[in-house]
Amino acid sequence: MRSLSQDDFTFDYGGSHVLFSKDKEALSFLLGLLENNKTRHRRKTKILYKRRYVKYPFENGLSDLSTNENFECLSSFVQNLINKQTGKKDSPRNLKEWFYYNFGSGMAEKYLIPYNTKIWKHPLEEMTLEWADRIPNPPLEDVIKSSLGIKTEGYVHQLYFYYPKNGGIQALIDKLRNPLNDRIANSFEIKMVMREKNRWIVSDGEREEQFDKIVSTIPANELVKVMHAPREVKKAASNLKYNSLICVMIGLDVEKVNDLSWLYIPDRDILPHRVSFPSNYSLHAAPAGKSSLLAEITCSANSKIWRMGDDKLADRVINDLVHLKLITKKDICFSVVRKTKYAYVINDLDYHEDITTVKDFLTKEGISSIGRFGEFNYLNMDACVRSATNFAESSV
């Protein structure tokens, strides 16, 4: 939820963020924070598949494929549906099987499995189904219409989205933070958390602060590291898996690079998995007469890509985008790289056992741990708001 503002460019360097939600109360809260500092857009999103721009989501853009691939996707989807209804299809046990089970082999193998393998950097057959809950099952009627070229829309809850006019997504955080500035301690790295009688002591190695109660939003595994925890809890915490994120932010000396909201890239030979276009979200996200894009790359925090220098990363991404004919080198006027260690929770097959062990320990100690990595749960912005709201209401 951080934004970089530099040379009149604004980028969300924790990944491209937009505001939408099925949770009307949470969305209303977020939009209320922005007041008049917001714009509304209709999503225009594509998937770059074999150099073809396919409408997003993939099942709503089948007519953008070649005739043969369109047929393969429709045929396997229908046959798969028949097999499910006649009991010839076993229920999925992992994420990879779930894609086959709900979309058929055509869409699963052409897009869903390659793209998700690229994002997660973890075998899909070793991931549980929690994350899949956010993916709607496509109606048969929509898939047939899509194949025939009749316009349909998927993921309709995000068909229209909001974005801050000024300040990037951090405008939300600033509105929450500003009234509390005099009560917020910055530059305090938590190195020890311990209980002493009826008080909590939190230390950065030099200073100590005392509290009656702790509500933590730092990663749960990092919290356990700085506590006196049993060996089995430490082990469970260290087993929790996550991906990191690298964002390459590029400014272009052209008034409008395109009219897309964001673009998915399943091609494994191209480093970024998603490219968004912040200057299409807000006229104030780039200087007058210029435009911008943000390329996102997932990786583990001990990978070769993560250790790569910023200049090499920027060059690699720029070359990839030039190869895809998204940009030309002569138009580039700005580039910055930022890395975020904690980005995406990975629900591997041991996730339930490990997170339960960690949460049980923290609950027993009397510490409330909330938020995406506090709970170690893949929560979007609106879900984080809901989680925090529910916690606050239950604590009154």
C-alpha positions in Angstrom: 0.0 0.0 0.0 2.9 2.3 -0.7 3.3 4.7 -3.6 6.3 6.3 -5.1 6.0 9.9 -6.2 9.0 11.1 -8.2 9.6 13.5 -11.1 5.8 14.0 -11.2 5.2 10.2 -11.7 3.2 8.2 -9.2 3.4 4.4 -8.9 2.1 1.8 -6.4 5.3 -0.2 -5.8 3.6 -2.9 -3.8 2.0 -3.9 -7.0 -0.8 -2.2 -9.1 -3.8 -1.5 -6.9 -7.4 -0.6 -7.8 -10.5 -0.3 -5.7 -13.4 -2.7 -6.2 -15.3 -5.1 -3.9 -18.4 -7.3 -3.5 -18.3 -6.0 0.1 -20.2 -2.8 -0.2 -19.6 -1.7 3.3 -15.8 -2.1 3.0 -15.8 -0.4 -0.4 -17.8 2.5 1.0 -15.3 2.9 3.8 -12.4 3.1 1.4 -14.1 5.5 -1.0 -15.2 7.6 1.9 -11.6 8.0 2.9 -10.8 9.4 -0.5 -13.8 11.8 -0.6 -13.4 13.7 -3.9 -9.9 12.4 -4.6 -11.1 9.5 -6.8 -11.9 8.5 -10.3 -14.0 5.7 -11.7 -13.1 3.5 -14.7 -14.5 0.6 -16.7 -11.9 -2.2 -16.8 -10.2 -2.7 -20.1 -7.9 -5.7 -19.5 -6.3 -8.2 -21.8 -4.2 -11.3 -21.8 -1.2 -11.4 -24.1 -1.4 -15.0 -25.4 0.8 -16.0 -28.3 1.0 -12.3 -29.4 -2.8 -12.1 -29.5 -4.7 -9.8 -27.2 -7.3 -12.0 -25.6 -10.1 -10.4 -23.5 -9.9 -10.9 -19.8 -10.9 -13.2 -18.2 -9.8 -15.8 -20.6 -13.1 -17.7 -20.8 -14.8 -14.4 -21.9 -12.3 -13.9 -24.8 -12.3 -17.3 -26.6 -13.2 -15.7 -30.0 -9.9 -13.8 -29.8 -8.0 -17.1 -30.2 -7.3 -19.0 -33.4 -10.3 -21.1 -34.6 -8.7 -24.3 -33.6 -7.8 -23.2 -30.1 -11.2 -21.6 -29.6 -12.8 -25.0 -30.5 -10.4 -26.9 -28.2 -11.3 -24.6 -25.2 -15.1 -24.9 -25.9 -15.1 -28.6 -26.6 -13.0 -29.5 -23.5 -15.1 -27.2 -21.3 -18.4 -28.8 -22.4 -17.0 -32.4 -22.2 -15.7 -31.6 -18.8 -19.1 -30.3 -17.7 -20.7 -33.5 -18.9 -18.2 -35.6 -17.1 -18.9 -33.7 -13.8 -22.6 -34.1 -14.1 -22.4 -37.8 -14.9 -20.1 -38.5 -12.0 -17.1 -39.3 -14.2 -15.0 -36.5 -12.7 -13.4 -36.7 -9.3 -13.4 -33.7 -7.1 -10.2 -31.7 -7.2 -7.6 -32.1 -4.4 -5.3 -29.3 -5.4 -5.1 -26.1 -7.4 -3.9 -27.7 -10.6 -6.7 -30.3 -10.5 -9.2 -27.5 -9.8 -8.3 -25.7 -13.0 -9.0 -28.8 -15.0 -12.1 -29.6 -13.0 -13.8 -26.2 -13.6 -12.4 -25.1 -17.0 -11.4 -28.2 -18.9 -8.1 -29.0 -20.4 -8.1 -26.3 -23.1 -8.4 -23.2 -20.9 -6.4 -24.9 -18.1 -3.4 -25.8 -20.3 -3.3 -22.7 -22.5 -3.6 -20.0 -19.9 -4.6 -20.8 -16.3 -1.9 -23.3 -15.5 1.0 -21.5 -17.2 0.0 -18.1 -15.8 -0.5 -19.4 -12.2 2.7 -21.4 -12.4 4.5 -18.2 -13.4 2.9 -16.2 -10.5 3.2 -18.7 -7.7 6.6 -20.2 -8.5 5.4 -23.2 -6.7 4.0 -26.5 -8.0 0.2 -26.1 -8.4 -0.4 -29.7 -7.5 1.2 -28.8 -4.1 -1.2 -25.9 -3.4 -4.6 -26.1 -1.7 -7.8 -24.7 -2.9 -8.3 -21.6 -0.7 -7.1 -19.2 -3.3 -9.4 -20.7 -6.0 -12.4 -19.5 -4.0 -12.0 -16.0 -5.5 -12.2 -17.3 -9.1 -15.9 -17.5 -10.3 -16.9 -20.6 -12.2 -17.8 -19.6 -15.8 -21.4 -20.2 -16.8 -21.9 -22.5 -19.8 -23.9 -19.9 -21.6 -21.2 -17.3 -21.3 -18.5 -19.7 -22.6 -20.6 -20.5 -25.6 -21.3 -16.9 -26.3 -17.6 -16.1 -25.9 -16.6 -18.8 -28.4 -19.1 -17.4 -30.9 -17.9 -13.8 -30.4 -20.9 -12.6 -28.5 -19.8 -10.1 -25.9 -19.9 -11.3 -22.3 -18.3 -10.0 -19.1 -16.7 -12.1 -16.3 -15.6 -11.1 -12.8 -18.3 -8.4 -13.0 -17.5 -7.2 -9.4 -14.3 -5.6 -10.8 -15.8 -4.5 -14.1 -15.8 -0.9 -12.7 -13.1 0.2 -10.4 -11.9 3.3 -8.5 -8.5 4.9 -8.1 -7.2 8.0 -6.3 -6.7 11.0 -8.5 -3.7 12.1 -6.6 -1.2 10.3 -4.4 -1.6 6.7 -5.7 -3.0 4.0 -3.4 -1.0 5.4 -0.5 -3.6 8.3 -0.4 -5.8 5.8 1.5 -3.1 5.1 4.1 -2.3 8.8 4.4 -5.9 9.6 5.3 -5.9 6.9 8.0 -2.4 7.9 9.3 -2.5 11.7 9.4 -4.8 12.1 12.4 -2.6 9.7 14.3 0.8 11.0 13.4 1.7 12.1 16.9 1.0 8.6 18.2 3.0 6.7 15.6 6.6 5.6 16.2 8.6 5.3 13.0 12.0 3.6 12.4 11.5 1.1 15.2 12.5 -2.4 14.0 10.9 -4.9 16.3 13.6 -7.3 17.5 12.1 -8.6 20.7 8.6 -9.1 22.1 8.2 -10.6 25.6 5.7 -10.8 28.4 6.7 -9.6 31.8 4.0 -9.9 34.5 1.0 -8.1 33.1 2.8 -6.0 30.5 4.3 -6.5 27.0 7.8 -5.3 26.3 8.7 -4.5 22.7 12.3 -3.7 21.9 14.3 -2.6 18.8 17.5 -3.7 20.5 18.2 -0.3 22.0 14.8 1.1 23.1 12.0 -0.6 25.0 8.3 0.2 25.0 5.7 -1.3 27.2 2.1 -2.1 26.3 -1.0 -3.6 27.9 -2.1 -5.3 24.6 -0.5 -6.0 21.2 -2.3 -6.1 17.9 0.2 -7.2 15.3 0.1 -6.8 11.5 3.7 -7.8 10.8 4.1 -11.2 9.2 3.2 -13.9 11.7 6.4 -15.8 11.0 8.5 -12.7 11.7 6.6 -12.1 15.0 7.2 -15.7 16.2 11.0 -15.2 15.4 11.2 -12.3 18.0 9.3 -14.2 20.7 10.1 -17.0 23.1 8.2 -19.7 21.3 8.4 -23.5 21.6 10.5 -25.3 18.9 7.5 -26.7 17.1 6.0 -23.2 16.8 9.2 -21.8 15.4 9.4 -24.7 12.9 5.8 -24.2 11.8 6.4 -20.4 11.4 9.5 -21.0 9.3 7.6 -23.4 7.1 5.0 -20.7 6.1 5.6 -19.9 2.4 5.3 -16.7 0.5 6.4 -14.9 -2.6 8.1 -11.6 -2.9 7.5 -8.9 -5.5 9.7 -6.8 -7.8 8.1 -3.8 -9.5 9.8 -2.1 -12.4 8.3 1.4 -12.9 8.7 3.0 -16.3 7.9 6.5 -17.5 7.3 7.1 -21.2 7.7 10.3 -23.2 4.4 9.7 -25.1 1.1 11.1 -24.1 -0.7 7.7 -24.1 1.0 4.3 -24.3 -2.3 2.5 -24.9 -5.9 2.4 -23.5 -5.5 -0.8 -21.3 -6.0 -1.0 -17.6 -3.6 -3.9 -17.1 -2.2 -6.8 -19.1 -1.5 -10.5 -18.1 1.4 -12.2 -19.6 1.5 -16.0 -19.2 4.6 -16.5 -21.4 7.3 -18.0 -19.2 10.1 -16.5 -21.3 8.9 -13.0 -20.4 9.9 -11.9 -16.9 6.9 -9.9 -15.7 3.5 -11.7 -15.2 1.5 -8.5 -15.2 1.9 -5.0 -16.6 -0.4 -2.2 -15.5 -0.8 1.4 -16.8 -1.1 3.9 -13.9 -1.4 6.9 -16.2 -4.7 5.3 -17.5 -6.0 5.3 -13.9 -5.4 8.9 -13.2 -4.2 11.9 -15.3 -2.1 12.9 -12.3 -0.1 9.7 -12.2 2.3 11.0 -14.9 3.5 14.4 -16.0 1.5 16.2 -18.8 2.3 14.7 -22.2 3.8 11.5 -20.7 2.5 8.0 -19.7 3.6 5.2 -17.4 3.6 1.5 -16.9 4.4 -0.8 -14.0 5.7 -4.3 -14.5 5.3 -6.9 -11.7 7.5 -10.0 -11.1 7.0 -12.6 -8.4 9.9 -14.6 -7.0 11.2 -16.0 -3.7 13.3 -13.8 -1.5 16.4 -16.0 -1.9 16.1 -16.4 -5.7 18.6 -15.2 -8.4 16.1 -12.6 -9.7 15.6 -11.1 -6.2 19.4 -10.7 -5.8 19.8 -9.2 -9.3 20.8 -5.5 -9.3 18.2 -2.8 -10.1 19.8 -1.8 -13.3 20.0 -5.3 -14.7 16.4 -5.9 -13.7 15.2 -2.7 -15.4 17.2 -3.6 -18.5 15.8 -7.1 -18.6 12.2 -5.9 -18.2 12.6 -3.1 -20.8 14.0 -5.6 -23.3 11.0 -8.0 -22.7 8.5 -5.1 -23.1 10.2 -3.9 -26.3 10.2 -7.5 -27.6 6.5 -7.6 -27.0 6.1 -4.3 -28.8 4.5 -2.7 -25.8 7.1 0.1 -25.7 10.1 1.4 -27.6 13.4 2.2 -25.9 13.6 5.7 -27.3 10.4 6.7 -25.4 11.7 5.8 -22.0 12.3 8.8 -19.7 12.1 7.3 -16.2 12.7 3.9 -14.6 12.8 2.8 -10.9 12.9 -0.6 -9.3 11.4 -1.5 -5.9 11.3 -4.8 -4.1 8.7 -6.0 -1.5 9.7 -9.0 0.5 6.2 -10.1 1.6 3.7 -10.0 -1.2 1.7 -13.2 -1.7 0.8 -16.0 0.7 1.3 -19.5 -0.7 -1.2 -22.1 0.5 1.0 -25.2 0.2 -0.2 -28.6 1.4 1.2 -28.1 4.9 -0.3 -24.6 5.2 -3.3 -25.5 7.4 -1.3 -27.4 10.0 1.5 -24.8 10.1 -0.7 -21.7 10.4 -3.0 -23.3 13.0 0.1 -24.1 15.1 1.2 -20.4 14.9 -2.2 -18.9 15.5 -2.9 -21.1 18.4 0.4 -20.0 20.0 -0.3 -16.3 19.5 -3.8 -16.6 20.8 -2.6 -18.4 23.9 -0.1 -15.7 24.4 -2.8 -13.0 24.1 -1.6 -11.4 20.8 -4.0 -10.6 18.1 -2.5 -10.9 14.6 -4.5 -9.5 11.7 -4.0 -8.4 8.1 -2.7 -10.3 5.0 0.5 -11.4 6.6 -0.6 -11.0 10.2 -3.1 -13.7 9.5 -0.9 -15.2 6.8 -4.0 -15.3 4.5 -4.3 -14.0 1.0 -6.6 -11.0 1.8 -7.2 -8.2 -0.7 -7.6 -4.6 0.4 -11.3 -4.9 1.1 -10.9 -8.2 3.0 -8.2 -6.5 5.2 -10.7 -3.8 5.9 -13.4 -6.3 6.8 -11.0 -8.3 9.0 -9.9 -5.2 10.8 -13.5 -4.0 11.2 -14.6 -7.3 12.6 -11.7 -7.4 15.0 -12.3 -3.8 16.2 -16.1 -4.5 16.7 -15.4 -7.7 18.6 -12.8 -5.9 20.9 -15.2 -3.1 22.0 
